[in-house]
Amino acid sequence: MIIKPRIRGFICTTAHPVGCSTLIDAHVGWMKAQPPIAGGPHNVLVIGGSGGYGLASRIVSGFGAGARTLCVSFEKEPAADRTGTAGWYNNLAFDRLAAADNLYARSLSADAFADTTKSLVADIVRSDLGGVDLLIYSLASPVRTDPNTGVLYRSVIKPVGRTVHIKTLNVEKGVVHEIDLAPADDEEIQATVKVMGGDDWERWVAHLRHQKLLNPGFKTVAYTYIGSELTWPIYWEGTLGKAKEDLDRAAAAMRNILAPLHGDARVAVMKAVVTQASSAIPVVPLYISLLFRVMKDMALHEDCLRQIDRLFRTRLYGDDVVPVSDAAGRLRVDDWELQENVQGEVRRRWSMVDSDNLVELADLGGFRRDFLRIFGFDVDGVNYHEDVPLLS
């Protein structure tokens, strides 16, 4: 089949197996060219490890620290008339490269929110790994079924407390325009916290702890984003921010529980990157496009892999780590994004940007390319006119 991107809004319904594989090859190649991560983890469980920061964490753990990795993600296999998800192909490529280096790697496609999945993973950890040194929590799902009640919750991306009038970007058309965003009601806020907050993260750690599968010195990290005041009305001050605050609550609670193991639980604050999730948030694509242009011009830009590599080397492992970076106990690796020289220039451009000067002021092409590469498209060296098997 000749596979082309089929994009509807912020969703791409196709993925290119060769493109995904080529990208994983490149990422692993870059990682293997870096110095080994001193004192890194040996056994790593990544919840949501098929893309974005979760996948980068798996690559850094496996090929930077030599860790054995187990990944849980909800992916669709290819069929005769459709491609698999990008994450399915990413997992396939990662496992292939790990096997070539004699690294243990297993990718499990399952609902990470379900208790049955937690039990299955515990059995795998017990039989294959013996215990876990690091648990990365990097889920990006819009829905969650509460395992206690069976209620299905759907997250929303809305402001809280007031209607917000703000600039945004139609990425496909390259048009800057203004929109009004109505506030969420209490039920929508609570549903978003249920889906994207810290409850499921806590359940994973509690299940493994009760099964006595957490090794001494165990660490767990969940990823979040705070951003600047330009995105706060829809992000940190909105429903997403309420959910992310609940991650802070969960981390603090788990730190107390893990103390007997000399363990730790932290929220890591990352820089803005292009993901399918971030593409769906009003305002954020415009902010990211401006930010990328500024950070690339200042030689400060990091992709997911380089950001996670810095997190591991400077915040989690090694002799010179900075274990806590703010008053809430979070690990901050959004520090380069929030430098005043960066933010000052982004604010200046934000005040000026419109549809006519967008290409001059922002990195719209880079945003579009990063989005396509999530699904294996626009990857250097791949012939997209070639007929490829869906199962490759």
Summary of the structure (lengths in Angstrom):
residues: 392
radius of gyration: 20.4
end to end distance: 11.3
largest distance: 59.6
contacts: 1357
relative contact order: 0.16
helix: 42%
strand: 18%
